[in-house]
Amino acid sequence: MFDTIIIGSGPAGLSAALTLKQLNKNILWLGKKDLSFKINSAEKIRNYPGLIEVSGKEMRDVFLEQIKKMDLEIVDKQVTGVYPQTGKISVLCGSEAYEAKTIILAVGVETVKPIAGELENVGQGVSYCATCDGFLYKGKEIFVYATNKNYEHEAKYLATLAAKVYYCPIYKDIDINMTNVEIINSRPKEIKRNGLRKKDIILSDDRTITVDGIFMLKDAVSPSVLVPGIETENNHIKVDRQCKTNYDGIFAAGDCTGRPYQYAKAVGEGNVCAHSVVAYLNQNK
């Protein structure tokens, strides 16, 4: 069992990981190896102490160098659920499960809000993880919604399983050319159930596509989906000054806790989380 599992590899997750590494804690860090999409796409950052007017990619490179020097490892897995239990907290990544004494949520904020019917159908035809649930739709028809190009490899993987993929990207420079993939240029606006197993996707041009499954591939999901029962406020995770949530042993930092969406704020909260984790572990030996 880990002392803590950090979920998210943006500045908040990085800050927490660096501090806990220094304090010799046994951690598992789950996230994207190239860090957050928000950092990679930032044009100029002018208010981060010590880095003078850098691009997001330049900041990422500095962070990656520090991660390497500190001998930290990011495990690139999609978290599908966090479940508090007596004396431990379970983290599911598809069919794999990990256990820890504490959790740090540094999952960012949803830049693309859920569409009507999305949250109501999670686990009932709607999924956020291609590698976790793709096998369920072998030989079937699916709809795949992707918020950035980083998810193309997941869409291609799904296309090797499904009979038909309706691919709806909200980015440019699409690089998918597979015979069973149809590019959809209209955005989805609603998901409706169609019988016991089918789902209808209502598009912005009022077309309806009926499929067996739907994959919403985006950088962050609703906290209430990730951690059932977690307390939120204005669509953000509610925390106190110690970054504690309403669950014992679960802490949160960064954009997911609310505005301002600033790197400096995220780094500070990540550090607070790390020290709160250490205090919690000391109290619960």
C-alpha distance (Angstrom), angle and dihedral (degrees) to the residues before:
residue distance angle dihedral
M1 . . .
F2 3.79 . .
D3 3.80 123.5 .
T4 3.78 87.5 -131.6
I5 3.79 141.6 -7.8
I6 3.79 116.3 -145.5
I7 3.80 114.5 -153.9
G8 3.79 113.5 -160.0
S9 3.80 134.0 36.0
G10 3.79 102.2 -140.5
P11 3.83 122.9 109.9
A12 3.83 93.1 -71.6
G13 3.78 93.3 52.7
L14 3.80 91.6 44.2
S15 3.80 92.5 50.6
A16 3.81 91.8 50.2
A17 3.81 92.1 46.7
L18 3.82 93.5 50.2
T19 3.80 92.9 50.1
L20 3.81 95.2 45.3
K21 3.80 90.5 47.2
Q22 3.80 89.2 54.4
L23 3.81 89.1 50.2
N24 3.82 91.6 52.3
K25 3.78 96.5 -117.1
N26 3.80 122.4 159.0
I27 3.80 103.8 -116.6
L28 3.79 139.9 173.4
W29 3.80 113.5 -154.5
L30 3.80 115.3 -159.3
G31 3.80 120.2 -169.7
K32 3.78 147.1 85.6
K33 3.81 115.3 -42.3
D34 3.81 91.6 -139.7
L35 3.83 89.0 52.0
S36 3.78 123.7 -125.8
F37 3.80 126.3 -13.0
K38 3.82 87.9 -134.1
I39 3.82 92.0 61.7
N40 3.79 94.3 44.1
S41 3.79 92.6 52.5
A42 3.83 99.0 43.5
E43 3.82 112.3 118.2
K44 3.82 100.2 -159.3
I45 3.81 133.2 -2.6
R46 3.80 113.6 -161.7
N47 3.81 106.0 163.4
Y48 3.80 104.6 55.4
P49 3.83 111.5 110.8
G50 3.80 113.9 -115.8
L51 3.81 96.6 12.8
I52 3.78 112.2 86.0
E53 3.81 115.4 -150.0
V54 3.79 97.1 -36.8
S55 3.78 130.1 167.7
G56 3.76 120.3 -115.0
K57 3.81 90.4 -107.6
E58 3.81 90.9 53.0
M59 3.80 90.1 51.3
R60 3.80 89.7 47.6
D61 3.80 91.0 52.7
V62 3.81 91.4 52.4
F63 3.80 90.4 48.8
L64 3.81 92.5 48.4
E65 3.80 91.2 50.4
Q66 3.80 90.2 52.1
I67 3.81 91.4 48.1
K68 3.80 89.6 53.0
K69 3.80 94.1 47.6
M70 3.79 91.5 49.0
D71 3.81 90.2 50.3
L72 3.78 92.4 -123.8
E73 3.80 123.0 156.6
I74 3.79 128.7 -151.2
V75 3.80 113.0 -152.5
D76 3.80 107.7 -148.3
K77 3.80 102.9 -140.7
Q78 3.80 131.7 132.3
V79 3.80 111.9 -119.5
T80 3.80 111.7 -139.7
G81 3.79 101.1 177.7
V82 3.82 145.8 0.3
Y83 3.79 116.8 -151.6
P84 3.84 124.4 -175.4
Q85 3.81 113.9 -143.6
T86 3.79 135.1 172.7
G87 3.80 107.8 -64.9
K88 3.79 95.1 -8.8
I89 3.79 145.9 43.5
S90 3.80 122.3 -129.2
V91 3.80 122.6 -145.9
L92 3.78 118.0 -163.2
C93 3.80 123.5 -153.7
G94 3.76 101.3 -179.0
S95 3.80 106.7 -69.3
E96 3.82 92.8 -9.3
A97 3.80 123.6 87.5
Y98 3.80 131.5 -163.7
E99 3.80 129.3 -171.2
A100 3.78 130.4 -148.1
K101 3.78 140.7 166.6
T102 3.81 90.9 -128.5
I103 3.80 139.7 15.1
I104 3.80 131.8 -149.2
L105 3.80 114.2 -157.8
A106 3.79 110.6 -154.3
V107 3.78 94.9 155.2
G108 3.79 101.4 139.5
V109 3.76 123.8 -133.7
E110 3.77 132.1 -67.3
T111 3.79 108.2 -100.2
V112 3.80 89.6 -178.0
K113 3.79 112.1 52.1
P114 3.81 120.6 -137.3
I115 3.77 114.7 -91.4
A116 3.79 122.0 -126.5
G117 3.80 110.7 -71.1
E118 3.82 94.9 12.7
L119 3.80 100.7 109.0
E120 3.80 93.1 39.8
N121 3.81 90.5 59.1
V122 3.81 101.2 44.1
G123 3.80 106.6 132.3
Q124 3.80 89.9 13.4
G125 3.77 99.7 79.7
V126 3.80 99.1 -42.6
S127 3.81 118.8 95.0
Y128 3.81 137.1 171.4
C129 3.80 97.1 -159.8
A130 3.82 124.4 67.9
T131 3.80 97.2 -172.1
C132 3.81 91.5 45.5
D133 3.79 99.7 51.5
G134 3.79 106.8 12.8
F135 3.81 93.7 101.1
L136 3.81 89.4 63.5
Y137 3.79 89.9 69.0
K138 3.79 101.7 48.1
G139 3.80 108.1 150.1
K140 3.82 92.5 4.7
E141 3.79 136.7 106.8
I142 3.80 120.1 -98.8
F143 3.79 140.6 176.8
V144 3.82 117.4 -136.2
Y145 3.80 122.0 -164.2
A146 3.83 116.0 -169.0
T147 3.80 127.8 -174.4
N148 3.81 97.4 -164.1
K149 3.79 143.7 11.1
N150 3.82 92.9 -99.7
Y151 3.81 88.1 79.4
E152 3.80 96.7 57.6
H153 3.79 92.3 95.7
E154 3.81 88.8 56.6
A155 3.80 91.3 49.5
K156 3.81 89.9 50.3
Y157 3.79 90.0 49.6
L158 3.80 90.6 51.9
A159 3.80 89.6 49.5
T160 3.81 89.8 59.0
L161 3.81 88.1 59.2
A162 3.78 106.3 34.5
A163 3.78 126.8 69.8
K164 3.81 90.8 -137.0
V165 3.81 133.8 13.0
Y166 3.80 123.9 -164.7
Y167 3.82 101.1 -159.1
C168 3.80 117.6 -159.3
P169 3.84 111.6 -175.9
I170 3.81 123.0 179.9
Y171 3.81 94.0 -159.4
K172 3.79 136.5 71.8
D173 3.82 131.9 -112.2
I174 3.79 96.3 49.5
D175 3.79 112.0 -165.6
I176 3.79 104.9 -170.0
N177 3.79 120.2 115.4
M178 3.79 109.2 165.9
T179 3.79 125.1 139.6
N180 3.81 94.6 -126.8
V181 3.82 95.2 47.6
E182 3.80 120.2 92.8
I183 3.80 117.2 -169.5
I184 3.79 113.8 -133.6
N185 3.81 115.6 -156.4
S186 3.82 97.1 -173.7
R187 3.79 119.7 83.1
P188 3.80 121.0 -121.5
K189 3.79 115.3 -111.9
E190 3.80 104.0 176.3
I191 3.79 142.8 15.3
K192 3.79 119.6 -149.2
R193 3.77 132.4 -179.6
N194 3.77 116.2 -112.5
G195 3.79 108.9 -165.7
L196 3.79 121.3 -47.1
R197 3.80 100.7 -42.5
K198 3.81 110.5 11.7
K199 3.81 128.7 87.5
D200 3.79 129.5 -155.6
I201 3.81 119.1 -143.7
I202 3.79 112.5 -154.9
L203 3.81 109.5 -155.0
S204 3.79 129.1 -152.8
D205 3.81 89.9 -107.0
D206 3.85 87.6 56.3
R207 3.80 94.5 -109.2
T208 3.79 117.0 138.9
I209 3.80 123.6 -143.0
T210 3.80 119.1 -168.2
V211 3.82 116.0 -150.9
D212 3.79 142.3 161.5
G213 3.81 96.2 -124.8
I214 3.79 142.9 9.1
F215 3.81 128.2 -146.6
M216 3.81 118.4 -162.0
L217 3.81 104.2 -164.7
K218 3.79 108.8 -169.8
D219 3.78 139.6 137.6
A220 3.78 97.8 -106.5
V221 3.78 136.4 16.9
S222 3.77 131.5 -154.4
P223 3.84 112.2 -73.9
S224 3.81 89.7 -132.1
V225 3.82 89.2 59.1
L226 3.79 93.9 46.5
V227 3.82 96.0 43.6
P228 3.82 111.5 22.8
G229 3.79 110.6 -142.6
I230 3.78 97.6 17.0
E231 3.79 112.3 145.0
T232 3.80 115.8 -113.6
E233 3.77 136.2 -174.6
N234 3.82 122.5 -161.9
N235 3.82 88.9 -10.8
H236 3.82 92.4 -55.3
I237 3.81 130.1 105.3
K238 3.80 109.3 -94.1
V239 3.82 113.0 -127.5
D240 3.79 137.8 166.0
R241 3.82 128.0 -131.7
Q242 3.82 89.9 -76.1
C243 3.83 90.1 52.9
K244 3.82 90.6 -112.6
T245 3.80 119.8 154.4
N246 3.79 126.4 -153.6
Y247 3.82 88.9 -86.8
D248 3.80 119.9 80.0
G249 3.77 109.6 -115.1
I250 3.82 96.3 14.7
F251 3.79 117.7 108.4
A252 3.80 131.8 175.3
A253 3.79 136.2 -155.3
G254 3.79 141.9 175.1
D255 3.78 131.2 20.3
C256 3.82 92.1 -14.6
T257 3.83 89.4 69.7
G258 3.81 94.4 54.9
R259 3.77 144.2 -94.6
P260 2.95 145.3 10.3
Y261 3.82 93.1 61.1
Q262 3.80 93.3 -152.2
Y263 3.81 130.3 141.8
A264 3.82 92.2 -134.6
K265 3.80 91.5 54.0
A266 3.80 91.2 48.2
V267 3.81 92.8 50.5
G268 3.81 91.0 49.6
E269 3.79 93.2 50.4
G270 3.80 91.0 46.5
N271 3.79 89.0 56.9
V272 3.81 91.6 47.2
C273 3.83 89.3 50.6
A274 3.79 91.5 52.6
H275 3.80 93.1 52.6
S276 3.81 91.4 44.3
V277 3.81 88.9 52.9
V278 3.81 91.1 52.0
A279 3.83 91.3 49.3
Y280 3.80 90.7 48.6
L281 3.80 92.4 49.6
N282 3.79 91.2 49.3
Q283 3.79 91.2 51.5
N284 3.80 93.3 47.8
K285 3.79 103.5 45.0
